[in-house]
Amino acid sequence: ILPGSAVGVQLVSGDMSATAIGTATYRDGDRVLAFGHPFIAAGRVQLPMTAATIHTVMASQQVSNKVGSATRTCGTLIADRSVGVAGTIGPAPSMIPVRVLIRGSQGRERRFHFEIARSRSLTPGLAAGTIVSSISEALFDVGLATTRYNITYWMNGGKRVLRRGDALVSSGRLGGVG
């Protein structure tokens, strides 16, 4: 990562990927400053930092956008402040494993594997997003369906287990898309 190169904050990896990508503005040894604006203004963080590549730029006079992807994890984002983000090159923080198993009435199984970033403000939404996306993907070619689900959370190294479940009827993809 050098000034001007793309740098990412990896939120989800695995069967789905989500990385916020910006520009590195400064590097001093293993320390990196990037973005020039906050990511989510979370203050102190421990999020995986990646190198990234930009595939194309969607130019606009109002707000241009870059389309890119993470290439490799290379460190830890440690600060998310109003003037930008800061990270260190080296080991990345651990992520939370998420495994989704979907069994259809015909016995067909779909398995999805993700890792999501550890963050008080982001983790719940990232977990929900990966789970709903998995269910939606599994239901993509199904018409009217009843979905029964059970979710198990192992917290504090398995010392606390929380189980939840419910059922819903959908006429296609979850969230009304499809």
N, C-alpha and C positions, 0 to 999 in steps of 0.2 A: 504494500500500500504506500503510494507516494502522493504528494500534493497534486490534485487534479484527477486522480484515479477514482474509480467507483469503489465505495465501501458500503457494506450492508449490515443491518441488524436483523439477525435471523429469529423469527418468531415461531415458525413451524417447519419441520423437515420430515421427510419420509414420503408416504404416498401422496401427500399434498405439501406444497412448499409455500411459505409466506415470508418474504424478506423485504424490509424497508431499505431502499437504496438511495444513497446520496453521494456527495463528493467529498473526498478527503481534502482538507484545507491546509494541514500542517502536520509534519512528523518530526519528532526529535527522539532518535533511538527507537525504543519500543513504545513510545507514547504517540498517540494519534488524536488529532482534532478533526472533526468533520461536520458536514451539513450546513453550518453557518446559521442554523435555526434549531429550535428544539425538535425532538422526535415526538414525544408526548409530554414533555416537561415533567418527567417523573423524579428528577433529582438523582439520588444515588441509585444505581441499578447494577445488575449482574446479568447481562444478556450476551449471547454469542455474537461476535463480530466476524464478518466474512469479507473476503475480497469479492468483487463482483465484476460483471461485464455488462456493457450496454449494447443491446441489439439494434435499437433504432430510437430515433427521437421523433415525437409527434409534435411538430412545431405549431404554435398558436401565438397570436399577438396578445392574448389575454393570459393564458397559463400553458406553457409548454410542458410536455410530459416525456419522460424517458421510459423505455421498456427494457428491462434488464433481468438478470438472474444472478444468484449467488454462485460463486465458483468453488470456494473452499473456506472452511472455518479457520480463522487465523488469530483469534484472541477474544478479549472480553470488553464489552462496552461497560464503563464504570460510572459514567455521569451523563445525564440528559438535562441540560440547562437551557436557559432562554437564549443564549448565544450560540449554542451548538451542542454536539455530543463529544465525549472523550472516551478513549479506549486504550488498552494496552495489547501489544502483539504478544502472543504466547498461548498458554492453555485457555480453552473455552470453558465456561461454566457448564455444569450438568443441566440437562433438560429433563422434563417429565415424560416418561413413556406413556403412550396412549395406544391401547389395542382395542379394535372394534371387530367383533365377530357377528355377522348377520346370517341367520339361517332362514331359508325360505321354506314354504310348505312342501315343496317338491324335494326337500333335502339338500338343495344347492346351498353352498356356503360361500360367503364373501368375507375376506379378511383384509383389514386395513391397519397399517402400522404408522404411527406418527411419534414425533418428539415435539413437545411444546416448551416454550421459554418459561422460566420461573419468574413470575411477577405478580404481586398482589392485585394490580389493576388489570393486567392483560390475561393471565392464565385462565380465569373462569370463561371468558368469552372465546379464547382460543380453543379450549377443550370443547365447549358447546359447538363451536363452528366446525371442528373436525368431525365430531360425532354426527351432527345433522348432515354435513356434507357426505359422510359415508352412507348414511341411511338413504339420502336422496339419490346418490349414485346407484345404490343397490336396487332402488325402486324405479329407476329411470325407464325401464322397459315394461313396467307393470302398470296395469290400469288401476281400477278400484282395488284397494288393499287395506287390510287391517294389520296394523303394526303393533306388536307387543314388545316392549323393551324393558330390559333390566340393566341398570348401571351400578357398578361396584367401584367405590373409591377406597383405595388403601392409603391411609394417611399416617404420618409420623412413623415411617418404616414398618407399616403394617400393624402398629399398635392400636389403631382405630380403623374400623371398617364401617363404611356407610353404604347402604344399599337403597336404591330407589327404582321404581318401575311404574309403567303406565301403559295405556293402549290408545291408539288413535286410528282414525279411518282417513285415508287420503285417496284422492283421485289422480294421483300422479306424483311428481316430485314434491318434496316438502317445501313449504313456504309459498305455495301457489304457483311455482314455476314449472312449466312442462306442457 
